[in-house]
Amino acid sequence: MSMHSTNDWPPEPDQRSGQSLDSTVSSDPQPPVDEDSTVVANESDATPMRFSNRFEDYMEVAATPELFASYLDVHQDWFRRCAHPMQADPIDQNSYAITIGRFGAFDYYVEPKIGLELLPAEQGVYRIRTVSVPDYTPPGYAVDFQASMQLVSVADPADVEGLSCSTHVTWTLDLDVDVWFPRFIRVLPQGLIQSTGDRLLGQIVRQVSRRLTAKVQTDFHESRNVPFSKSPQQKNRSFF
């Protein structure tokens, strides 16, 4: 049986993916209940399956960390534009409700929507964490998204006077997804559900990451009129 994604993303940029360091499945929390949901507590197993993934990556921009930080700090100007075709609706000054796309396997599909808060930099580290989306109860799933990003100055070895530098943006994401599967899914072998869920989670992370990376990188250089000698695909792996 195969996995499917039915979203509006264009073809993936031709670049290396990030490192997915760990994927596991476990169970623990209580299920969300939504009377309008297609998956509610009385139709699904009361114990969720947890799919976990740790993802590390980097990208490069042709500017100092200070200049790139000044761009990141006003995410209200660029985040929704760069997130497209994902729908990103503001929740408050620093948070967005993100609709990622429609994904599924075994004739079971979900359209994940999560709230993400882009926290102000603290000692040079930017963090993103999950927040609740007002008036929305996830239908049969729960997401814990914890990410951190750091800007590292890199000197140009060809610049003997040390007047220019680029910035490596290093990124770490810890992602846990609990899914309350309907009973017709839970009758399948748990190992099959685990391996399929792990692959699907990795697919979603890679798909979103590659596109958002390239769009943020391009948007920064164009909006700040900063020349970039190489194409974004040649000098990054992933941002998100």
C-alpha positions, 0 to 999 in steps of 0.5 A: 500500500502506498502513501499519498500527498494531495497538495498544491506544492510545485516540483521540489527544488533539486537539492540535498535533503536534511538529516532525519536523525530519529524516527520512533512510534510510541503511545501516551496522551489522551485523544482530542475530541471533535464532534465534527471530526471524521475521527473521534474518540468513540471511533478510534483506538483510545491510545495514539501512536506517536511518530517522532522525528529529529531533523537537522539542516542548514542554509547559507545567505550572502550577508552578515548575521546582523543583516539576515537577523534584521530580515528574520525579525520582521517575519510579518513582512515575509513569512506568509509570502514564503510559506505559500502555497501553504495557508498561513493565517495570523493568530497574533503578532508572532503566531500563525495557523499553518495548513500544510496540505493533505496527506495520507495512506491506506485510504486515511487522510488528514490535512494537518493544521498547526499553530506556530509561534516565531519567538524573538531571538534570544542570545542569537537563537531563534525558536519556533514552537507549537501553539493552539489554534483558536476555535480549532480542534485537530481531528485525530492528531496532535503535533509538538513542533520545537525548532531552533535556529542559529546564525553563524558568521563565516568569513570568505577565504578569498577576502584577505582583508576580512571585509565580507562574510556569509551566514550559515543558518543552522537548524534543528527540529524536534517533531512529535506527532500523535495520531488516533487512528480509526479502528480500520487502520489499527487492525493492520500490523503495527510495524506496517503502520509505524514504517509507513507513518515514519516515511510519511512524516519524513516526506512532509518535513522534507517537502516543506523544508526544501521549498521554504528554504529556497523561498526564504533565501531568495526572498531575503536576497531580492528584498534586501537587494543583496547579490548572491553569486550562486543559486539557492539550490547550490548553497543550502539544504533546508530551513524548515 
